[in-house]
Amino acid sequence: MLLSEFKKELKNLSRLYFKLPGGELVPSHFHVTEVGSIRKNFIDCGGVMRNERKISFQLWEADDYDHQLHPDKLMQIISIAEDKLNLQDVEIEVEYQGESINKYHLDFDGEKFLLLNTQTDCLAKDNCGIPESKPKVKLANVSEQQCSPNSGCC
């Protein structure tokens, strides 16, 4: 979710909810402890130089059970970050404490912001020797002529 999309949805909310991938909600007394600008410059395994920009929100639970962050307050925090950090309209990444710090993509279901699991991936599959997956073939349906060396069936 882009920052502009997040702000658009945030404006229409009276309460702020984040839903974890397992279906449970982040406890209502969470704080947004950071709004950050992340720049990542790296070389993928194929030798290609890459640049990535994201916005990071860090969610944190305190022992302050009476506290609940209101959407207007979060909008104020974002506004300050836009000014001070020169935030661009890029993807938001959410950090939240699990067994370690987990990073999530963000989506919205009309009521709640959804924290979606992130996955690693190879960005240079065509350059680093990762073979494409072969189609699964039911061998009972394959004739001898179809399955020979270099036919691609096995």
C-alpha positions in Angstrom: 0.0 0.0 0.0 1.3 3.4 -1.0 1.4 6.3 1.6 -1.3 8.2 -0.4 -3.6 5.1 -0.2 -3.0 4.7 3.5 -3.8 8.4 4.2 -6.9 8.2 2.1 -8.3 5.3 4.1 -7.1 6.8 7.4 -9.1 9.9 6.9 -12.4 7.9 6.9 -11.7 6.0 10.1 -12.9 6.7 13.6 -10.8 3.9 15.1 -7.5 2.4 14.1 -7.1 -1.4 13.7 -4.2 -3.5 12.4 -5.0 -7.2 11.8 -2.2 -9.8 11.8 -2.0 -12.5 9.2 -3.3 -15.1 11.7 -6.5 -13.0 12.1 -5.8 -11.5 15.5 -5.8 -7.8 16.0 -2.8 -5.8 17.2 -3.8 -4.8 20.7 -5.7 -1.5 20.7 -3.1 0.1 23.1 -0.3 0.0 20.5 1.8 3.0 19.6 3.3 4.0 16.3 6.8 4.5 17.6 8.5 5.3 14.3 7.5 6.6 10.9 10.7 6.3 8.8 12.1 6.6 5.3 14.1 3.6 4.3 16.6 3.6 1.4 18.2 0.4 0.4 20.9 0.2 -2.2 22.0 -3.3 -3.1 23.4 -5.7 -5.7 21.3 -8.8 -6.4 22.8 -12.2 -7.0 22.9 -11.5 -10.7 25.1 -8.5 -10.2 22.4 -5.9 -10.9 22.5 -2.7 -8.8 19.1 -1.9 -7.3 17.6 0.9 -5.3 14.5 0.6 -3.2 12.6 3.2 -1.1 10.0 2.4 1.5 8.2 4.1 4.3 8.4 2.2 7.6 5.8 2.3 10.4 6.9 0.6 13.6 4.0 -0.6 15.9 4.8 -1.3 19.5 2.7 -2.4 22.5 3.3 -0.7 25.8 1.9 -1.4 29.3 -0.3 1.6 28.9 -3.6 -0.2 28.3 -5.7 3.0 28.5 -3.9 4.5 25.4 -5.4 4.2 22.0 -3.9 5.9 18.9 -6.6 7.9 17.1 -6.4 8.1 13.3 -6.2 12.0 13.4 -3.1 11.7 15.7 -1.4 9.3 13.3 -2.2 11.6 10.4 -0.4 14.4 12.4 2.6 12.2 12.9 2.7 11.3 9.2 2.4 15.0 8.3 5.4 15.8 10.4 7.4 12.9 8.9 6.4 14.0 5.4 7.8 17.5 6.1 11.0 16.5 8.0 11.9 13.3 6.1 10.6 14.5 2.6 8.6 11.2 2.3 7.7 10.1 -1.2 4.5 8.2 -2.2 6.1 4.8 -1.9 5.1 1.4 -0.4 4.7 1.2 3.4 6.4 -1.5 5.3 5.1 -2.2 8.9 7.4 -3.6 11.6 5.8 -5.4 14.5 7.3 -7.5 17.3 6.8 -11.2 17.0 9.5 -13.7 18.0 11.7 -11.2 16.3 10.9 -8.0 14.5 8.5 -9.0 11.7 8.0 -7.0 8.5 4.7 -6.8 6.8 3.1 -5.5 3.6 0.0 -3.5 4.2 -3.6 -3.7 2.8 -7.0 -2.5 3.8 -10.3 -4.4 4.0 -12.7 -1.4 4.5 -12.4 -1.4 8.3 -8.9 -2.6 9.3 -5.4 -2.4 7.9 -4.2 -5.9 7.1 -0.6 -6.9 7.9 0.4 -9.3 5.1 3.4 -11.6 5.4 6.5 -10.7 3.4 8.6 -13.3 1.6 12.2 -13.3 0.3 12.7 -14.0 -3.4 15.5 -14.1 -5.9 15.4 -11.0 -8.1 17.8 -12.4 -10.7 16.5 -15.9 -11.4 17.4 -15.6 -15.0 21.0 -14.6 -14.1 21.9 -16.8 -11.2 21.2 -20.3 -12.5 17.9 -21.1 -10.7 16.1 -23.5 -13.0 12.4 -22.9 -13.9 10.1 -25.4 -12.3 9.2 -28.2 -14.7 5.5 -29.0 -15.3 4.2 -31.9 -13.3 3.2 -34.8 -15.6 1.3 -37.9 -14.5 3.5 -40.7 -15.8 0.6 -43.1 -16.4 -0.6 -40.7 -19.1 2.8 -40.5 -20.9 3.7 -42.8 -23.8 7.3 -44.0 -24.4 7.6 -41.7 -27.4 6.7 -38.7 -25.2 9.2 -39.5 -22.5 12.7 -39.7 -23.8 15.9 -38.0 -22.7 15.7 -34.3 -23.4 11.9 -34.4 -23.9 11.4 -32.3 -20.7 8.9 -34.7 -19.1 11.3 -35.9 -16.4 
